[in-house]
Amino acid sequence: MNNKRQGLIVWFQHMRNIKQIKRLGHLIYVSKKMRYAVIYVNQSDIETIESKLSKYSFISKVERSYKPFVKTEFDNALPDEAKQYDYKIGI
């Protein structure tokens, strides 16, 4: 049931057009000062939605989020034993 989702950062010119952006995906955040919005869409539909967004005259730029492609598993997740000993002593 879990769909692969990816974020799109949409740079726009006017706040009054947020409703049209909202129809194309799940709106997460809107910055009034910097005039951008973050929406999440399915990865299978991302190219079509990105092309729809770029056709609007009030949108200046659309960027993809790289979060799904960033490795989140770290090799050395355990702290060093010497450091743990120092923390216990209070150094």
Secondary structure, DSSP 8 states (H G I E B T S, - for coil): ----EEEEEEEES-GGGHHHHHTTSEEEEEETTTTEEEEEEEGGGHHHHHHHHHHSTTEEEEEE--GGGS----S--S--HHHHHHHHHT-
